[in-house]
Amino acid sequence: MTQRSPSPSASIPVTKQLTNHISGKRPTPGFKTSFKQRLNSCAKLAAIVIAGLGLGSCAEPISQQVIDRPDKPNVVATSTMLWDLTDRVGGDEIDLVGILRPGADPHIYEPVPRDIVAIEAAELIFYNGYNLEPALIKLITASGINAEKIALGELVEPLDFDYQGKTAPDPHVWGSARNAIVMVEAIREYLTELSPEDAALFAQNADQLIAELKQLDQWITVQIATIPESQRYLVTTHDAFQYYAVAYDIPVAGTLIGISTEEQPSAQTVKNLSDTIKELGVPTIFAESTINPALIKTVAAEAGVNLAEQKLYSDSIGSLDSEANSYVMMLVVNTRTIVNGLGGNYENFEPSEQ
Ligand SMILES: [Zn+2]
């Protein structure tokens, strides 16, 4: 059974983690490619001509490579949140590759050769869907990719948003821990289908994770409720917190840009947002870890309010040497940042063992 405390690697450098994984500890997203897979892929890659992308990954020293048992099923997860949840359920029984690195922005991410290698070798691919990671979705759903492909985010009933006169589903479903439970149940189901002999282990890992997510959901509700109602508004850079807002009763007062980070805000948008902040009396607004904070700083200055020192983790977990290095800790750190910024009282998250 895989057991991890909520923040198992807060002080372990990434290189140490890679070494650890060889002896059965946790992998690092994006880094994990088996030796056999790498040999195959370098031969395949030589035949793929992608202008400007280069083939540097084949030349990495052997000490950077992770060697695994060759008979484990190859599983790919696109976002860092899905990578973490899949890692918790699959543990050491699967060969898991995370495509996005912590801190990368899924909306604008362009696949690199090592992603193609991983996706070609996969038997099962978990992706978010609802157009969170458009370039990766295009690659995954292209003809010739034989893996089973599951859009885990699309198992969640979406909140819709209007964009250029059309309604579209909001992809940021992981904002609610209840939605994460839906995705974990599906991860367990598809991993079990892929590797039935590990069914009991996957069930045990999933049950433990779901118990933790239920406690997390309850804990966030309690923490957010400590914020005085007159100040209980979220203002962030991009519109990634609607599921969090609905689940935990903290309305999004405004954002600088919409659902996708490709947009550029106009001067009028900056002015309107700072007017809204002043009108509502919101004391603190928030930058995000995956987006340049320059413009939201301008908004804070114009509205005369605080910009929280700690950025919110919107579309990625934190780096593996940060406190927010897992899905659960991403929500914990975000909630703490929001509660502290808006005048609530924060208690530690201490999930009980099941
Ligand atoms: Zn986003």
Boltz pocket constraint, residues with backbone or C-beta under 6 A from the ligand:
constraints:
  - pocket:
      binder: B
      contacts: [[A, 107], [A, 172], [A, 238], [A, 239], [A, 240], [A, 259], [A, 260], [A, 261], [A, 314], [A, 315]]
      max_distance: 6.0
